[in-house]
């Protein structure tokens, strides 16, 4: 077993922040994924947002293609022959209500999907309000949120 196999999954314990910030950066740069524990996001909300993400990814390709790049690579990414199991929708600036509205508009999101998207983003802000690393003013928060959505 090599070092990468032993590291899967990397577990980030938010009760131990900011002491684990280096471990988080290493997981993002290395494996590209991690598991978060003690995040304080209610299980029902996680379940609902997972359902919303699934429903958005189940939209027809022509709808998902309207989720365009704000910067290169920030819009819809569909499966490829090289990576047939990967698919992502992009929301570049979660700090902007206008950007979230635009994301929802591009995908013709229902009122329920919009509500849960906004609610989940706001919950992500307060995962650990005492942590400088994961807070509304943090540069890492957008990446952290994007990673949460990808791996919910």
Backbone bond lengths (Angstrom), bond angles and torsions (degrees), N, CA, C in turn:
res aa  C-N    CA-C-N  psi(-1)  N-CA   C-N-CA  omega(-1)  CA-C   N-CA-C  phi
1 X - - - 1.457 - - 1.532 108.65 -
2 X 1.351 117.14 127.30 1.465 118.68 -179.83 1.534 110.65 -86.83
3 X 1.340 115.88 176.43 1.460 121.33 -176.23 1.526 112.44 -61.19
4 X 1.336 117.38 -35.85 1.466 120.25 -179.11 1.520 110.60 -64.36
5 X 1.345 117.07 -42.02 1.457 119.53 -179.36 1.524 110.81 -65.00
6 X 1.315 117.54 -37.86 1.451 120.92 179.82 1.534 111.17 -67.19
7 X 1.323 117.91 -25.87 1.457 122.03 -175.72 1.526 113.07 -87.19
8 X 1.315 118.65 -3.63 1.464 120.90 -176.54 1.516 109.20 -96.65
9 X 1.331 121.12 128.60 1.462 123.53 -12.53 1.525 110.84 -84.58
10 X 1.314 115.75 148.30 1.454 120.77 171.69 1.528 105.57 -73.98
11 X 1.305 117.31 128.94 1.465 120.84 -179.22 1.524 109.29 -107.82
12 X 1.313 114.65 125.85 1.460 122.06 177.86 1.528 107.07 -107.59
13 X 1.324 116.51 119.87 1.460 122.56 -179.66 1.529 108.40 -100.68
14 X 1.321 116.31 110.08 1.462 119.38 -176.29 1.523 112.81 -70.67
15 X 1.333 117.89 -13.42 1.461 119.36 172.41 1.524 111.29 -72.13
16 X 1.329 116.74 -12.52 1.459 121.09 -179.64 1.532 112.40 -109.64
17 X 1.347 116.19 22.83 1.451 119.43 177.51 1.502 110.47 -88.95
18 X 1.318 117.67 147.68 1.458 129.91 6.44 1.526 114.35 -88.58
19 X 1.312 117.71 9.01 1.470 120.44 -177.38 1.530 112.60 -58.71
20 X 1.346 118.01 -25.84 1.462 120.44 -178.25 1.526 113.08 -98.71
21 X 1.315 118.40 13.31 1.463 120.17 -178.24 1.529 111.98 -61.38
22 X 1.324 117.55 -38.15 1.461 120.20 177.46 1.516 111.62 -63.99
23 X 1.326 116.47 -38.98 1.469 121.50 178.25 1.537 110.38 -64.47
24 X 1.333 116.82 -37.91 1.464 121.21 178.03 1.525 110.99 -64.58
25 X 1.321 116.37 -48.05 1.469 120.59 179.09 1.523 110.13 -60.61
26 X 1.324 117.09 -44.45 1.466 121.67 178.94 1.532 111.36 -60.31
27 X 1.322 117.01 -42.45 1.469 120.68 178.96 1.526 111.12 -64.48
28 X 1.327 116.78 -41.00 1.476 120.91 179.71 1.519 111.46 -66.65
29 X 1.315 116.52 -42.58 1.460 120.69 -178.11 1.523 112.18 -76.44
30 X 1.326 117.38 -32.22 1.467 121.17 -176.54 1.519 112.52 -88.32
31 X 1.304 115.97 -80.20 1.464 120.88 -175.87 1.522 113.11 -76.82
32 X 1.324 115.95 -29.50 1.459 119.69 -177.88 1.516 113.14 84.67
33 X 1.326 117.70 6.11 1.459 120.34 177.98 1.525 109.10 -153.15
34 X 1.325 114.81 162.69 1.454 121.11 178.83 1.522 108.28 -163.67
35 X 1.307 115.95 165.60 1.458 122.58 176.63 1.517 107.58 -110.10
36 X 1.333 117.40 136.11 1.454 122.12 -179.42 1.524 109.12 -108.91
37 X 1.329 115.67 130.94 1.464 120.25 174.05 1.519 108.65 -120.24
38 X 1.325 115.62 158.44 1.474 122.87 -178.74 1.523 111.96 58.16
39 X 1.335 116.64 42.07 1.456 122.16 -177.79 1.517 113.29 -90.24
40 X 1.283 118.37 -13.56 1.469 123.93 176.02 1.528 113.76 70.33
41 X 1.324 119.08 10.21 1.463 120.48 174.18 1.522 106.59 -82.39
42 X 1.319 117.65 123.86 1.463 120.19 -177.79 1.533 111.85 -59.91
43 X 1.316 115.49 139.42 1.463 121.51 -179.37 1.534 112.65 -56.17
44 X 1.339 119.35 -41.92 1.472 118.71 178.17 1.534 112.72 -60.36
45 X 1.342 117.29 -38.54 1.465 120.32 177.87 1.523 110.10 -66.00
46 X 1.323 117.60 -43.29 1.471 120.29 178.08 1.523 110.64 -59.59
47 X 1.317 116.47 -41.94 1.463 120.72 179.94 1.524 110.99 -64.75
48 X 1.329 116.14 -43.43 1.465 119.84 -179.88 1.529 111.89 -65.34
49 X 1.336 117.42 -43.19 1.460 119.15 -178.52 1.518 110.54 -68.61
50 X 1.329 117.43 -34.02 1.464 120.04 175.23 1.529 109.76 -61.51
51 X 1.315 116.94 -40.69 1.461 121.47 177.43 1.531 111.31 -64.15
52 X 1.331 116.52 -40.60 1.468 120.59 178.75 1.527 110.20 -65.49
53 X 1.332 117.20 -45.55 1.464 120.43 179.24 1.528 109.82 -59.63
54 X 1.329 117.16 -44.80 1.470 121.11 178.96 1.526 109.91 -60.04
55 X 1.345 117.24 -44.77 1.466 119.90 -178.53 1.532 111.22 -65.09
56 X 1.336 117.63 -35.48 1.464 120.01 177.37 1.532 110.61 -69.84
57 X 1.317 117.04 -39.08 1.471 119.41 178.60 1.524 112.10 -72.15
58 X 1.320 117.31 -18.97 1.463 121.30 176.87 1.531 113.02 -84.62
59 X 1.333 117.44 -2.29 1.468 120.79 178.20 1.521 109.88 -63.91
60 X 1.334 116.82 158.01 1.469 119.39 176.10 1.532 111.05 -60.49
61 X 1.310 115.90 149.92 1.472 121.91 -177.87 1.527 111.71 -54.33
62 X 1.329 117.63 -40.90 1.472 119.30 -177.38 1.534 111.29 -63.84
63 X 1.317 118.36 -30.78 1.470 121.27 175.88 1.521 110.47 -72.49
64 X 1.323 117.01 -46.88 1.467 120.68 -178.82 1.526 111.35 -62.99
65 X 1.325 117.50 -32.27 1.466 121.00 179.92 1.528 112.50 -66.80
66 X 1.332 117.52 -15.56 1.472 120.51 175.46 1.520 111.36 -73.71
67 X 1.326 117.48 -14.44 1.468 122.30 175.82 1.531 106.72 -78.83
68 X 1.330 114.80 85.69 1.459 121.05 -171.50 1.524 112.20 -90.80
69 X 1.329 114.94 164.80 1.467 122.76 -179.84 1.520 111.41 -68.62
70 X 1.319 115.48 134.69 1.456 121.42 165.49 1.520 106.84 -89.19
71 X 1.314 115.13 -43.35 1.461 123.19 168.19 1.527 105.39 -127.10
72 X 1.296 117.83 161.57 1.461 121.14 -176.22 1.527 110.80 -52.38
73 X 1.325 115.38 127.45 1.462 120.99 177.06 1.512 115.10 85.26
74 X 1.336 118.30 5.04 1.468 118.96 -177.13 1.520 113.75 -96.55
75 X 1.312 118.83 -3.58 1.456 121.31 178.88 1.516 111.68 -97.64
76 X 1.324 115.37 -159.05 1.459 121.09 -178.59 1.529 110.86 -63.15
77 X 1.315 115.64 135.27 1.460 122.60 173.95 1.519 106.19 -124.63
78 X 1.322 115.78 117.07 1.453 120.37 -178.92 1.515 112.52 -93.11
79 X 1.321 115.74 167.29 1.461 119.95 177.18 1.532 110.57 -59.90
80 X 1.312 115.53 149.76 1.462 122.08 177.92 1.522 108.02 -127.25
81 X 1.332 117.20 163.71 1.470 118.53 176.32 1.534 112.14 -58.08
82 X 1.322 116.64 -34.10 1.462 120.24 -179.75 1.528 112.04 -75.45
83 X 1.339 116.70 -30.43 1.466 121.76 -178.19 1.534 109.54 -137.15
84 X 1.337 117.27 71.42 1.460 120.83 -172.53 1.524 115.73 -71.01
85 X 1.310 118.53 -12.91 1.459 120.85 -177.92 1.522 113.43 -99.44
86 X 1.341 116.74 -2.97 1.457 120.51 -177.84 1.521 110.13 -97.91
87 X 1.328 115.66 133.51 1.453 122.30 175.27 1.514 106.94 -153.18
88 X 1.323 117.41 137.00 1.459 120.05 -177.47 1.521 111.06 -146.09
89 X 1.314 114.91 146.42 1.453 122.99 170.62 1.519 106.60 -107.71
90 X 1.319 116.40 145.54 1.456 119.74 -176.32 1.513 113.62 -110.31
91 X 1.319 115.08 132.98 1.457 122.97 172.09 1.514 105.31 -128.51
92 X 1.325 116.17 99.97 1.459 121.57 -169.02 1.526 113.81 -68.16
93 X 1.330 118.57 -47.23 1.463 120.85 -172.86 1.525 110.63 -122.82
94 X 1.322 116.54 91.16 1.465 119.76 -178.61 1.516 112.57 -71.17
95 X 1.324 117.45 -12.50 1.461 120.99 178.32 1.523 111.78 -79.46
96 X 1.313 117.37 -9.55 1.466 122.26 -176.55 1.525 110.39 -107.44
97 X 1.330 115.95 117.10 1.468 119.86 176.49 1.521 110.60 -60.03
98 X 1.348 116.39 -35.02 1.461 119.93 178.93 1.530 111.02 -64.69
99 X 1.339 117.09 -39.61 1.466 120.71 179.22 1.529 110.62 -66.57
100 X 1.320 116.67 -40.13 1.471 120.02 178.81 1.525 109.45 -66.74
101 X 1.342 117.16 -42.40 1.470 120.58 176.19 1.528 110.84 -60.02
102 X 1.315 116.54 -43.70 1.463 120.91 179.52 1.529 110.85 -61.58
103 X 1.325 116.80 -44.64 1.464 122.12 176.74 1.528 110.13 -56.10
104 X 1.326 115.91 -48.88 1.464 120.29 -179.92 1.531 111.54 -65.25
105 X 1.336 117.10 -39.15 1.467 120.82 177.56 1.527 111.71 -62.87
106 X 1.341 116.47 -43.05 1.464 120.38 -179.52 1.516 111.69 -58.09
107 X 1.323 116.38 -32.31 1.464 120.87 -174.80 1.527 113.06 -103.16
108 X 1.353 116.87 8.01 1.465 121.03 -176.89 1.529 111.10 51.02
109 X 1.329 116.04 43.73 1.465 121.13 -178.21 1.523 110.59 -62.82
110 X 1.322 115.14 141.72 1.457 120.78 177.00 1.522 109.53 -72.58
111 X 1.310 116.89 168.89 1.462 121.09 177.49 1.528 109.96 -59.30
112 X 1.317 116.96 -41.20 1.470 121.70 178.91 1.533 110.86 -62.80
113 X 1.328 117.10 -44.78 1.465 120.55 178.91 1.524 110.96 -63.72
114 X 1.322 116.94 -41.27 1.469 120.82 177.89 1.529 110.84 -61.69
115 X 1.327 115.64 -48.37 1.460 120.35 -178.57 1.528 110.52 -57.54
116 X 1.316 116.62 -48.24 1.464 119.43 -177.91 1.526 111.95 -67.48
117 X 1.323 117.47 -35.30 1.461 120.17 177.30 1.526 109.85 -62.59
118 X 1.337 117.29 -49.50 1.466 120.65 178.47 1.525 110.97 -62.99
119 X 1.331 116.38 -42.82 1.457 120.93 -177.80 1.527 111.00 -64.05
120 X 1.310 117.10 -41.44 1.457 120.86 179.87 1.526 110.86 -66.28
121 X 1.318 117.07 -41.42 1.468 120.48 178.40 1.522 109.59 -61.61
122 X 1.315 117.21 -45.65 1.465 119.84 179.84 1.528 110.59 -64.87
123 X 1.319 118.16 -36.91 1.471 120.97 177.25 1.518 110.30 -64.74
124 X 1.329 117.01 -37.49 1.462 120.86 -179.90 1.521 110.86 -63.35
125 X 1.335 117.17 -32.00 1.456 120.19 178.22 1.520 111.14 -61.24
126 X 1.301 115.26 -32.66 1.455 119.12 -171.61 1.523 112.96 -110.74
127 X 1.319 115.97 25.40 1.458 119.72 175.40 1.518 109.20 -55.55
128 X 1.296 116.54 -50.09 1.458 122.96 176.94 1.523 107.47 -140.55
129 X 1.334 118.42 86.40 1.468 119.18 -176.45 1.518 113.47 -62.51
130 X 1.344 118.43 -18.89 1.456 120.43 -179.88 1.524 112.04 -87.67
131 X 1.335 117.05 2.24 1.456 120.48 -178.74 1.514 110.10 -100.76
132 X 1.331 116.70 127.64 1.456 120.35 176.21 1.517 111.45 -72.31
133 X 1.342 117.37 -24.01 1.453 120.65 -175.90 1.524 111.59 -73.58
134 X 1.308 117.66 -39.32 1.461 121.16 -176.90 1.519 107.97 -120.01
135 X 1.319 115.47 84.78 1.451 122.51 -179.29 1.528 107.67 -148.52
136 X 1.339 117.40 167.62 1.469 118.29 -177.83 1.516 114.46 -55.91
137 X 1.334 118.03 -28.98 1.458 120.23 -178.51 1.525 112.69 -90.07
138 X 1.319 116.97 0.22 1.460 120.81 -175.51 1.519 111.86 -77.23
139 X 1.328 116.60 140.24 1.459 120.81 173.88 1.519 111.68 -72.38
140 X 1.325 117.75 -20.07 1.450 121.31 -177.14 1.523 111.97 -86.93
141 X 1.347 118.39 -18.09 1.456 120.58 -175.81 1.521 113.77 -56.57
142 X 1.345 120.60 -47.14 1.466 117.59 179.60 1.523 112.22 -58.11
143 X 1.327 118.08 -41.84 1.455 119.79 178.74 1.519 110.04 -65.80
144 X 1.341 116.71 -40.52 1.455 121.49 -179.47 1.525 109.93 -62.19
145 X 1.342 117.13 -45.23 1.464 120.87 179.05 1.527 110.45 -63.10
146 X 1.320 116.17 -46.18 1.459 120.25 -179.89 1.524 109.88 -58.40
147 X 1.305 116.94 -42.60 1.455 120.90 179.81 1.520 110.58 -66.09
148 X 1.330 118.22 -39.93 1.462 120.38 177.59 1.522 110.91 -59.63
149 X 1.323 115.85 -45.29 1.458 119.26 -179.74 1.513 110.68 -63.31
150 X 1.341 117.95 -43.85 1.443 120.69 179.78 1.526 113.31 -60.11
151 X 1.334 115.78 -35.03 1.452 118.78 -170.89 1.525 114.14 -111.31
152 X 1.316 118.16 11.09 1.468 119.61 177.43 1.511 111.17 -63.17
